[in-house]
């Protein structure tokens, strides 16, 4: 977990579900400064929802979002910037 928290952007065991279906399950991701990242997937795979979680537009049902070593699950959209 320490390496994940040190990343510029990190997701740890993130789950997101709607009332109808599970959208994200156990997503782990670490993006370091200077890295390029591409998010690819089929329609309905959860790409937009993952980005919404990172931006704070959606709150994960489980797991943590870290930006610059700070847990931001409950942080405002503005403070994530």
C-alpha positions in Angstrom: 0.0 0.0 0.0 2.9 2.4 0.6 3.9 2.4 -3.0 0.4 3.1 -4.1 0.1 6.1 -1.8 3.3 7.5 -3.1 2.0 7.5 -6.7 0.7 10.8 -8.2 -2.7 9.2 -8.8 -3.6 5.9 -7.2 -6.8 3.8 -6.8 -6.8 0.9 -4.3 -9.5 -1.8 -4.5 -12.1 0.5 -5.9 -15.6 -0.8 -6.3 -18.5 1.1 -7.8 -22.1 -0.2 -8.2 -25.4 1.2 -9.3 -28.7 -0.2 -8.2 -28.8 -2.3 -11.3 -25.2 -3.6 -11.7 -21.6 -3.7 -10.6 -19.7 -1.2 -12.6 -16.1 -1.4 -11.2 -14.7 -4.2 -9.1 -11.4 -4.2 -7.2 -9.7 -1.6 -9.4 -6.1 -1.0 -8.5 -4.1 1.6 -10.4 -1.0 3.7 -9.9 0.2 6.5 -12.2 3.5 8.0 -11.5 4.7 11.5 -12.5 5.8 11.5 -16.1 3.9 8.4 -17.1 1.4 8.3 -20.0 -1.8 6.4 -19.4 -4.4 5.2 -21.8 -7.8 3.9 -20.7 -9.3 1.5 -23.3 -12.2 -0.8 -23.1 -15.5 -1.9 -24.7 -18.6 0.2 -24.5 -20.1 -0.2 -21.0 -16.8 -1.4 -19.4 -16.7 1.4 -16.9 -14.1 3.8 -18.4 -16.2 6.9 -17.9 -17.3 5.8 -14.4 -13.6 5.3 -13.4 -12.8 8.8 -14.5 -15.8 10.1 -12.6 -14.5 8.4 -9.5 -11.1 10.0 -9.9 -12.6 13.4 -10.4 -14.9 13.1 -7.5 -18.2 13.0 -9.4 -18.9 9.5 -8.1 -18.0 8.1 -4.7 -16.7 4.5 -4.7 -18.7 2.0 -2.7 -15.4 0.6 -1.5 -11.7 1.4 -1.9 -9.6 4.5 -1.9 -8.6 7.2 -4.3 -5.2 8.9 -3.6 -3.8 12.0 -5.2 -0.3 13.1 -4.3 -0.3 10.7 -1.3 -3.6 12.1 0.1 -6.8 10.1 0.4 -9.4 12.1 -1.5 -12.5 9.9 -1.3 -14.4 12.6 0.7 -12.6 15.6 -0.7 -14.4 18.2 -2.8 -14.0 18.3 -6.6 -12.2 21.6 -6.3 -9.6 20.4 -3.8 -8.6 17.5 -6.1 -7.4 19.8 -8.8 
